[in-house]
Amino acid sequence: MGLVFGLLWLFTGFLQGVHGQGVYAPPSVRIVHSGQACNVEEERYSERVYTIREGETLELQCLVTGHPRPQIRWTKTAGGALDRQGDPSLHNETLKIEAIGRHQGGRYYCKAENGLGSPAIRSIRVDVYYLDDPVITVHQSVGETKEQFYFERTVFLRCVANSNPPVHYTWRRGREVLTQGSDSGVEIYEPFFTQGETKILKLKNLRPQDYANYTCISSVRNVCGIGDKRAHFSLNNRTAPPSIKLLLDDPLVVNPGETVTLVCVASAGDPPPILKWVRPGGEELPKRNVINGGTLTIPAVTVDDGGAYSCMASNNVGNPAKKSTNILVRGLRKGRFWITPDPYHNDDNIQIGREVKISCQVEATPPEELQFSWLKNGRPLRSSERMVITHTDTDVSPGTTNLDIIDLKFTDFGTYTCVASLRNGGTPEISIDVNISSTTVPPELTVPRGRSHLIAQEGDTVDLQCLVSGKPKPIILWSRVEESAAAAAAATALMPDGSMQTESYDGVLRIMNVTREMSGMYRCQTSQYNGFNVKPREALIQLVVQFPPTVEPVYTEIRQALGRAFSLTCRLLRAHPARLLRYEWKLGSRLLTVGQFSDQRDDTNYHVRALNREGYGEYTCDITNEAGAGRCTFLVTGKAYAPEFYYDTYSALWQNRPRVYGFKLQWTQMEPNAVDRILAYRLGIRQMGQSRWWEQEIPMEGNIQKGELLTYNLTELIKPESYLVRLTPITRYGEGDATERIITYSAPVNPHLREFQCGFEDEALCLFSQDKTDEFDWTRHSAATRDTKYTPNTGPSSDHTGSKQGFYMYIETSRPRLEGDKARLLSPTFNMGSKSSASSSSVSTNPTYCFAFYYHMYGKHIGALNVFLRQKGQTVTDTSVWSLTGNQGDRWRQAKVNIHPNTAFQMVMEGVRGAGIEGDIAIDDVTIEEGECKDPPPNNLRSLAPPSSPHIWQLCVTLSLALIGRQR
């Protein structure tokens, strides 16, 4: 492309200002579909039902109009998001779900909004069709169940299949189809509460001929191409429900690290039952497990693997069989102790001559194997009259042992050790040491002087400290205290780590990066465990977290024209402390004003009476307290807002020469009066995949009004390349905000029917084809290459735009053509199931399309030009929709006609040869557009073509536009 493209594009571009108000419009929406739908039908005049087979690809397109360009969002329910949070496709026009599942059926909403009026919302209901494999289960009548199905018993064969739409069932016995009434011993019915989901075959008073092979066929009648599915069951005199037994102890007590094997065998059942192991509540089996039939092996068992395990057996006869066992993994956990100075006198201190009780508690599995022993100074201690050792019931967990020292003597001081172990070993024992001496004293809890009321700033690290004395030193428990009864009733405040309570062994609670939410009252108290069993000691600490002012707006951009007045406002939202607040306004580093907040105000203002060039820049307002400052920032600029590309341009893309196309670029200017007058636009264009930008300025005369539609035609774009276009407004302040869009060439080759156009510029003829059953063919030609030597008084001298290089189709009526010979040109086939389907709000009527074309019928022997609508339903039908005969003069005319197809269709252009050789008929620029034709021209109206290429060259002879080619 390079420089040649840039010069061509520059010299042939021209500017048109289309001064139209009212292009700002609220959004409108319609949903069309593509992908792999089975069927689409209307429902209640408001919503279409889109049927799709499970596993296929759902593709819905949300077509929007409105200016500015509406933002799109797909939702599954009204106002709610789809399951795929964060998926960027939810904000695209096209919603695509590959391998759709049944749970993804439902109503899909497309919401479009652009800030004008109310959001536009349309919906379509997606119905996912599926058919699961049927399952046959067998039951006997209640009260007659035996180990086997004896004679004179009633048997029920139940067939169940999940499906959408409802399934239809057929029963067969062998090859015989069973129907209601075909056999007096057979009854077929659906249970009342499961209509459409279940079909029951009742065999009354079982007979010898009822022992047979049964087949249940489930069908949704091949809807969406879903075939029938079958299930088989062989009923005989051995058919029986399953029963199982476990070949293991219950409970099964094992040591950690051992390999556990659970064996489950089927003791009865025909057909042979399928065995599986499960855990209660849907809990997963250990990841290391190995299953072989009914045998479950767990290597290197851990404490977490303990619990209940169930073996289940099913053969679809009767109810499944189930048996459970428990695995107990030996272990000791959570050893704790406490000292009770005197259980009978509520003493807090250990006193000679009084009783002392030492308690030791351990959790054990299994609890009945738990055993305790006591040592004093490392020597075994036995129960006696003064040293009484007791244990709780072995079945109770956690297990507890107590040592009562009655009439404490000086010689009783020493170290007492509680040893917990399991009778059968398998896990290490737990030892707990407790010192009883004259230095053993109950705890005391205090807060260091000056530390009961702490003030910190947000982000600091804070240490809350409680001093604890006593021996043994207890664990300190930290918690938060609600300062009002209402707050306490509402919710319990959590600790900074999110827990209800935090343990501390040194009495210090450290809070890192403290926040304002952590302000409040904290309680420290002694724990009962690992210390004295006395009334807990506690203390309170008040934490106050100071934080800088929170203000709004944190950052905002203000666009102003020179000479205008405006005000800036900075608001205080919250601060602590909220007194002695000061404010300071600056422009850059220049101080503007300072002041102090009064108790009645929560904002401060700065006024600019007339903006000058030095007044542009960054204004800041700092509101300060003891903890710091909050800042409002205002960027005052004269930059123009971004242009808003207009996406609803009618017939934006055209092509009038081979290998190139043009594009009508349209836009409005966002808030044009907010800043100084826009002097020009800088237009940049870059071919996708390349790095070079071509730029030029588009000068603007006069003021641009809000909503005024501006147009610039881009020509000489190379087919089929796409281009990135950038548009930047320019004022005397400088460049404003740029906006970009991609222009994509869409060849008029049977896309969706929203807009089809063909100028016959490509040799592929936009997929038009010649009819194989006619007498001769249409010919593609341009006036520059056509030979008029023998027939000078017929046919066009240019294409309909006036271009000698442009192509069109015509019938050559010279010899050997005979009068009445026909040439038919067939359009591509348009599928009514494509994206052009009627909008989701339409009723169930055939859509209307406008078929338009230009024709040239000049010569004294002109025959006829006929247009047919060929519909491809069960049979192919041709319907005449337009016809014209005779000489219409040496000019191009346009014809438009409304068509109403109800199935896939083609347009057939038929030229009929007249009485002589001066009968050439030509056609050009065929279009099909959704909706009725707008102002169809009468046959005597001369067509108005857009400016031809020579006119464009004349407009661009003067090189007044600057070409800037630079690498970006």
C-alpha positions, 0 to 999 in steps of 0.5 A: 500500500505505502505512499501510493495508497496515502496519496490516492486516499488523500486526493480522493477524500472529500468533506460533507457536513450534513447538518442534522439535529436529532441523531442522538437517540435512545437505544433500541434492541432486537435479538437475532440468532445463528448457530445450531437451532432446531427451531424458532417459534413465537410465543405470546406475541412478545418473545421467541423460543429458540430450541437447541440440542444439548451439546450444540453451540448457542449463538445469539446476536444483540443488534442495537441502534442508538446514538451514542453507541449503546453499551450491551450486556447479556443477562440470564435473568432480568437484572441478574448476571450470567453464570460466567462472571468476568466473561468479556463476551457478556458485553459483546453483541454476540453471546456464544455458548459452546456445548450448551448444557440443559441447565443453561436453558432459560430466558436470555436478556440483552440490555443496551443503554447509552444514557438517553431514555430508558435502557432497551431490553429484549429477551429470547427463551432458549429451550435445550432439548435432551434425552438421557438413557432410560433406566428400568427398575423392578419392584414387587407389590408391597407386602408380597416381597420375598427373596425371589419373585414367585408365581402369583406375585405382582411385579412393576417394571418402572422406566424412567428417562430425563428429557426435554421435551417430555418423553414417549415410552414404548414397552416390548416383551421380546419382539412383541409391542405391549400396549394397554389392553393387548394382554389382560395380564399387563397394565401400562400407566403413568403415576399421577405425580410423575406424568411424562417422566415415568412409565410403569409396566404392571405384570399382574399375578406373574405368569410363566410367559412373563419371564422374558426380556423386556425393552423400554424405548424412550423417544422424543420423536426425533426432535432436534435429531435426538434418536430413540434410546433403549433399556433392557431387563431380563425377568426370570424366576431368580430375579431378586433384590440385592443383599450384602455383608461386610467382612470386617469388624465394626468399629474397625480400630487402627493405628495411624499409618496402617493400611485399612481394607474394607471388604463388602460382598454381595450375598444375594441379588439377580442381576448381580448387584453393583457395589460402591463405597460412600461416606455420609453427607456426600463427603469424598473418599480419601484421595489415596483410596483404591477400589476393586469391586467391593473392596476399599483399600486406604493406605497410610490411614490418618486421623482425618480418614476416620469416620463412617463408611457405607457399602451400597449395592444396587441392581435396579431390583427393589431397594438398594442394600446398604451397610455401614461401618466405622473406622477409628484411628487411634490418637490423643489430642488437646492435652490441658490442665487446670488447678482448683485451689480449694473446691469447697471454700472458693479460695484463689490461693493454694494454702497449707492445710487446704485441699488442692485439685489438679485436673488433666483432660485429653481427647482420645480415639477410641475413648475406651482405650484411654488410660491415665497415670500420675507421677510426682517428681518423676516417680509413679503416684498411687491413689491413697487417702490423701492423694485421691486419683479419679477418672471419668467414665471411659466412654465419655470424651474428652477423658478427664483425670483428677488428683485431689491432694487433701490437707496440703502439706509442705512435703506435697510441693513438687512437680506432678505429671499427668500421663495419658496413653492408649491401652493398645498403644499405636500412638505416642503418649501425652505428658502434662507437668504441673508445679505445686509449690509455695510460689504457685500463685493465682493470676493477676492481670493489669494494664501498664500505666498509660496504656489503657487508652491508645491513640494510633493513626491508620496504617500503624502497628499497634501493641495492646498489652496486658501484664499477667502474673502468677504461676503457672502463667495462664493463656490470655484470651483477647476479644472485642467488646461492643460499646453499646447494647444496640451494637452488641445485639446486632452483631458480635465484633470480630478480631482483626484476624476475623476470629471471635477470640485470639490467644496470646501467651505473652499478653500482647496483641499486635495489630498490623496496619491498623484501620479505622474499623478496628477502633473500639474496646478490647478485652483481655482475660485469663483462660481457665486452662493451663492455669488456675480454675478461678474466676477469670481476671480481665482488663479493658483497653480502648483503641482510637484510630485516627485517620485523615479526612476522606473527601470527594471528588478525589479526581475529576476533570473539568472542561472549560472555554476561555473567559468563562466562570466556574466553581470548584467544590471539595466535600468532607465526608469523614475524618477523625479527629473532626475538629480543627480542620483546615483547607488549602487551595492550590493551582499547581504549586501556586497557593490560592487560598487557605482557611479553616472549617466551621462546625456548620460546613462540610465543604469548601469552594473556589471560584474562577470568575473568568478563565484565562490561559494561565488558569488551565491546570491542576487545582488541588484542595487539601483538607487536613487534621492531625492524622494527615490530609485528604486531597480533591484534585480538579484538572481544568482543561480546554481539551475537547471531548471525544467525537462519537462515531455514528454506527447507524449510517444507512448504506455506509459501505459502497464499492464503485470500482474493482478492488477498492471500496468507500466508507461513509464515516459519520460522527457527532461531537460530544458536548461541543459547547463545553470548550472553545470552538472546534477548528478542525479534526485530525483524521488518522487511518492505518491499515490493520496489520501495518504500523504506518499512519496517514493523517490529515486535518479536516477543517470545520467552519462555524460552530458545531451544534450538539447532535449535528451529524458530520460526514466524511467519505473515505475512498480508495480503501483496498478490498478486503482490508480493514482499517483503524480510523482515529478522529481527534478534535482540535481547538485553540487549546490544542488536541482533544480526546481521540476516538477510534473505530475499525472499518471492516470490509464486508463483501456482499456475499450472502451475509445476514439479510439486514443489508445485502448489496452487490455492484458486480465489481468482483468476478465472483458476482457476490455469489450470483449464478447463472441458471443452467436451464435457460437459453443464454447467460447474463454477461458482466461488463463495464462501459470501458471494455464493451464493444458497441461496434454492431449495436450502438443504439442499445445498452448503457454507456456507464454503470449506474453511478456514471463510472466508465470503469464500473461493472454491471450485468447485461444480456447481449441480444445479438445473434445467435439469440432469438426472440423470446430467449431467456437469461436468468441470473440467480442470487445467493440463497438467503436462509430465513434461519439466519441473523436476519430473523424478525425481531424478538418483539415481532409477532409471528408474521413473515418478515418484509424485505425491500429488494432494489436494483437499477436497470437500463432498458434502452433500444427499439427491440427491448424485450422484458425484464422480470423479477421472481421470488424463488422460495425453497420450501418443501417444493421450489416455487417462483412468484413474479414480483416485478416486470417491465417491458419495452424501451425506457430510454437511455438512462438508469432507473431504480426499481424497488419492491417489497417481498415477503419470503417465509422460507429460504429464498433466491431472487431471479432476474430474468431478461427476455430477448425482444424482436431484434438486436437492439434490445440489451438490458442491464442491471446494477447495484442490487440490494436487499434490506430489512423492512419495507421500501422507503419511497419506491421511485416511479419508473419515470424518475431519473436515479440520483447517483452519488458523486462519481470519481471524476467529480471527486478528483475535481474537488481535490485538485487543490492540495489544501489538506496536509499529508502527514505520514509518520511511523507510529 
